[in-house]
Amino acid sequence: MASMSFALTRFSGLSSKSTLSPDFDHSSRRTFLPPNRVGLKISSSSSAAADSEPDLSVTVNGLKMPNPFVIGSGPPGTNYTVMKRAFDEGWGGVIAKTVSLDASKVINVTPRYARLKTGSNGSAKTDVIGWQNIELISDRPLETMLKEFKQLKQEYPDRILIASIMEEYSKTGWEELIDRVEQTGVDALEINFSCPHGMPERRMGAAVGQDCALLEEVCGWINAKATVPVWAKMTPNITDITEPARVSLKSGCEGISAINTIMSVMGIDLKTLHPEPCVEGYSTPGGYSYKAVRPIALAKVMNIAQMMKSEFGEKDYSLSGIGGVETGYDAAEFILLGSNTVQVCTGVMVHGYGHVKTLCAELQDFMRQHNFSTIEDFRGHSLQYFTTHTDLVRRQKEAIEQRKAERKGLKSDKDWTGDGFVKETESMVSN
């Protein structure tokens, strides 16, 4: 069993209510200065007995979840009603749609989604493999979202609610937003450094995630103020995703989420000659998601996990994998590459909130096939099998030479043995 152990011990004022140990004093959460935040070891909650069902529960940055499946920030976490539905259906956690101080600046258009289907342009085939959106962050008043966060934590004190936040380039703005959001009792913050459309025009989202100097400064403001775990959400629209991930961790974040959507143009309608999604005859590049992006997401997650393992060693930083997860088997791939949790957004929009039951059943099926009892039994296991192309050439050359040596049989008469005489004879027969 090869698992990655990223062990940070930095969070004392961790999160709210009964999501932590029973003796945790929630009222003291903000009495600790940020440098004294102490984190708990990332591990599965308990080992399941060999003859019991595989245990899907995880504890990440001190946050206990019944399973690793988390609603990704977006439409599935846009208001109280849908987030309540997610908890009722059994999702391990919910990340709400991104909020900022001034929602009046957020104006969405319709239509704002487009789908990529199998088959040629204009084909009647309906198998959707890709999804594009030009949707912005929450357009609901911040105060409304804060009231709903608070209500959810009152009704579901033992469930994990994470607020996704984004703000303009302003230290005081970030500090105000963090303070107001934390007062609702949310368990953690995910910082949206990665929205690829609309928000970068206001020096937000990917405009920060693509500029490591700016990212370091903003992360410093955030982590000096936050008293709950902070996850930095990465943009894939960058040459080397490990660079902003490294900066985020060194600047105090406890976790990385990857990836956000990929900048894209979904296509051109060959009948109208207009791009999709089409708004009054025009469009704009947007974020691409769903199962067609999974190979790209896996590569980015692998890159980040390798960096975390080699450069941060035993510190317990967390990694939340995102990108095209539709089945529990897809999720297993992300976990095998080091993810502690797996986020699903577009998949919920396609299959509904009840899909989490299928995801859990399929992940447990995978675990039974390999006799894994807990998530930690296999988390990060497949990282060891990635290497350089130069090393692949060397390994194959050595393997070919070894096979040739085996086909040649004995090299000398002194190598004959009495016990293996028949097999040794067969090893030198050519037909």
N, C-alpha and C positions, 0 to 999 in steps of 0.2 A: 504494500500500500504506500504509494508515494503521494504525499500531499504537501501543498505549499503552506508554510507557516509565516504569515506576516504579523509579528506581535507588538503593537504599540501599547504602552501603558500610560496613556495620557488622558484621562477624562474623569473627573470626579463629579462634575455637575452634569452628568450625562442626560438623561432624558426624563420623560415624565411618568409619573404615577407608577403603576405596577408593571411597566414594561421592563423594569430593572429588578434587582433583587428586592425581596420583601422589606428589608430594613433600610432601603434607600429613602432619604428625606427629600421629597420633591421640593419642599419650601426653601431648601438651601441651594437650589440649583444654580442661582446666579450670584451666590456669595463667593464663588471661587473665581479667581482671576484666570483668564484664558491659558497662561503658561502652565497652570496646575491641573488642567483638564486631564483626567486619567481614564484611559480606555481599558476595556475588558478584552480578554483573549478571544479571538475569532475562532469558533469551533462549533461543532454540532452540539446540541443541548445535552444529549446523553447517548450512550451506546445501546443500541437495540440488541436484544438477545438473538442468538443465531436463528432461532426458530420463529421469530416474530417478523412482522412487516418491516421493511426498511424505514428508518426514521428520517423524515424529510426536514425536521426542524433545524434551524440554524440560529446562532447568536453572532451578530455582526456589529462591531463597535458598541457592544453592550446591549444591543437591541435584539430582543427575542422574537423570532418569527416561526410560525407553525410549518412553513415551507419556504423555499427560496424564491417563489414567484411574486414579483412586485409589479403593480400597475405603474407603467411608465408615464411620465408627465405628458399631458396632452388632453384631448377630449374625454378619455375615460375617467379623468379626475377633475372635471371642470366644475362640479358643484356638490353640495351635500347629498343630494339624492343618489347620484351615481357612485359617489365614494362609499356611501352606506351600503349600496348594493354590492360593491366589491367586497367589503368586509363580510357581509352576510353570506356571500357565495364561497368565502374561504381563502381569499388571496392573502399571501403572507404579509404584504404591506401595500400601502398606496402612496404614490408620489403625486401630489396635486398638480394641476396645471399651473404654469409659472405665473407668479404675481409680481407687480411692481407698485411703486407708490402712487403713480398717477395713471389710472386705467383710462382716463378720458382721451389719452393720446393713442390708445390702441383701437384702431378701426379695421374690422375685418371686411372682406368682400365675399360674394357668393356668385358662382360656385368657387370653391377653394380647394377641391380635391380632384385628382385625376388618377386613373388606374392603368397599369400596364398589363395587357392580357396576352396569353400565348397566341401565336398566329400572326399573320402579316397585318399591316395597317388596314383597318376597316373590316377585319375578319370577324365573323360571328362567334368565334370561340370565346368562352367566358371564363377560362381558368385564370384568375388574377394572380400575378406573381410579383407585381410591384405597385407601390402606392406613392403618389406625390401630394404634398400639401403646401399651400402658401398661407396657411393659417398663422396668426400671430399669437402672442401670449394672452392670458386672460383679459377679456374686456369688461369684466365685472368689477365694480368698485372694491377696492382693497378691504374696506371695513366690512363689506358683505362676506367676502371670503374668510376674513378673520373670525367672524361670528360663527361661520360654518365649521371652521377648523376646531374652534373651542367646543362646539356642540358635539362634534364627532369624538373628540377625546373624552368628553364627559360620558358619552353613551358607549364608547369602546375603549376604556382605559388600558386594556391589555393588548390592543392592536397597534401596529406601527403606522403612524401618519407622518409623512415627510413633506415639508413645504419646499417647492421649487421657487427660487427667487431670482430676480434680475433687476438691475437698476442702472441708471445712467452713471457716467463718470463723475461721481461725487461721493466723497468720504462720508459726509454728514447724511447724504441720502441712503447709503448702504447701512449706516449705523441705525438710522431711524427704522428702516425696513426690518432689519434683523431684530431689533428690540420689540417692535410691534408684533411680529410673527411669533417670536419665542414666547410672548406672554399668553398665547393661546394654548400652550402646552404641547406643541408639536414635538416629535421625538428627534428629528434631525432636519438639516437643511441640505438641499441639493442646489448648487449654484449653476445656473444656466449660462455657461460660457460658450455656447455652441449653436444657438439658433441661427440657421444660415440665411434667413431672408427677413426683410423688413426691419428687424431690430438693429442689425449692424449699421444701418443708416443713422442711428442715434448713438453710435459708439457703444452698443450693447451686444450681448450674445457672442457670436463668433468673432466680432471685431475685437473682443478681449481675448478669447481663446486662441486666436491666431497671432497675437502679439505678446510674446513671453515677458517682456519688460512691463507692459501694462498689466498683464495677468499677475505678475509677482506683486505689484503695488496693490492691486485690488484685493488679492488674496490676503495680503497683510492687514488691510482694513477689516476684512470680514472675520479673520481668525482672532484678531485682537478684541472683537466684540462678541462673537458667538460663544455660547456656553453649552451647546449641544453639538453632536458630531456634524461635520461638514463634508459633503461629497462634492467634488468638482466634476461637472459633466463636460466631456471632451468633444470637440468637433473633429470629424474625420477629414474635413476639407483643409488639410495641412500636409506638408511633406513628411514630417516625422512626428507622429502623435505622442511619442515618448517625451518629447521636449516639454510641452505644456503639462503633461502628467507629472513629470519630475518637479517642475517649478511649483505646481499646486501642492504636492506633498511636502516639499521643503519649506513652503510658506505656511504650513500648519494645517492643511486639510487632512482629514482622517481617511478619506476614501476617494476613489475615482469611479465615475460612471462613463461607459463608452460602448457604443458610439451614438451620437445624435445623428440626425438625417444627413444624407449626402446631397450636396447641391446638384440640381438636375434640371433638364428640360424634358418633360414627359414625352412630348411628341407633337407632330403637326397633323391636323386633320386634313387629309388629302382631298377631301371634297370642298371644304371651305377655305383651305390654305391658312387657317388661323391656328395658333398654338393652344395647347391644353394645359391647365384648365383655362377656359376662355371667359374673360370678363369684359363685356362690351367690345368684343373683338380683339382684345389685348390680353397679354399674360406677363408673368415675370418668373424667373427661375425660382424653384422651390426645393423643399426637402424630400428626398427619396427614401422610402422605407419598405418594409415587408420582406418576404422570404428571399427575393432576388438579391438583397444586400447582405445576406448572412455570411457568405464567404469573405467579403470585405471586412465585416464586423469581427469575424473570428480572427482574421489576421491582425487587426488593430488590437484586439484584446490580448492576443498572444504576445505581441510586441510590448505592451504595457506590463503584462504579468512577468515577462522575462526581466524587464528593467527593474520592477519592484523587488523581485527575488534577488537579483544580483547586487543592487545598490542599496536596498533598505533591509535586507536580511531578515532578522528575526522580529522586526517591528511589525505590529499587527495592523497594517493598513488594509483597507478592504477594496474589493473590485466588484463592480456591478456590471454585468454583461448585457448589452442591448444590441438588437439588430436582426430582425427576421425570424424571431422565435415563434413557431407555430405549433410545435409538438414538444412533449417532454423529452424526446430524444434529441431535438435541437438544443434544448436546455442542457442536457448532459454534455454536449460538445463544449459549451461555454464553461461549464464547471470543470471539465477535464483540462481546460486551459487556464484555470485559476480563479474563475469568478466565484464569489461568495453568494451572490444573488443574481437573478436573471430578470430583467424587466421586459414587459410586454405592453405594447400600446396599440399598434395597428392591428395586431392579432385579436385584440378585444373588440375593435371596431368591426372586424370581419366575422368573428365567431360568438361574441357576446361574453358577459361576465362569468357565466357558468362554465366556460371553457377551462377554467382553472382545475376543475375536477379531472378532466381528461389529461391535462398537463401533469398533475400529480400522479395519476395512475400510470402514465407512460414512463415517467421518471422512476417510479418504484419498480416497474417491470424491467427497465434497464439495470437497476441496482441488483435485482434478484438474479438476473442472468450472470452477473459477475460476483455474486456473493458479497456485495457491499452492504454494510449495515447503516452507515451514516454518510452524509454528504462529504465530510472530511476524509472518508476512506479513499475517495478518488479525486478530490479537488486538486487540480494542478498536475495530475498524473501524466498527462500527455505532453507536457512542456519538455520533458527530457528527450523527446524524439525529434525535436527541431534542431537543426544545425545549419552550417553554411553549405553552399553548393560545392565548394572546394573539398569540404569534409565528406560530402556524399560521393564525390569522385574517388577519394582515397578509400572509403569503406567498400565501394563496389569493386575496385581493383583488388583489394585484399581478399574479398569474398570469391572473386573469380579465380584467383590464384589458389585459394584453398580448395575450391571445387575441382580444379585441374589436378591438384596434388592427390586428392582422394580418388579420382578416376584412374590415376596411374598405378594405384595399388602400392605394393611393397617396393621400396627403393633398393633393398639389399637382401641377400639370402639370410643374413643374420636376423632379419625382422620377422621371419616365419615363427609362428607359435603353434603349439599342439592344440590348444583349446579353440583357436579361431581359424584353423586350417582351411575349412570349407569356405568360409566367408572371405578369407584372404585370397583364395583361388578365384572366387567369383569376381573379386574386385579387379582382376586383371584380364577378364574375358571381354572381348569387344562386341559380341553379339548375343 
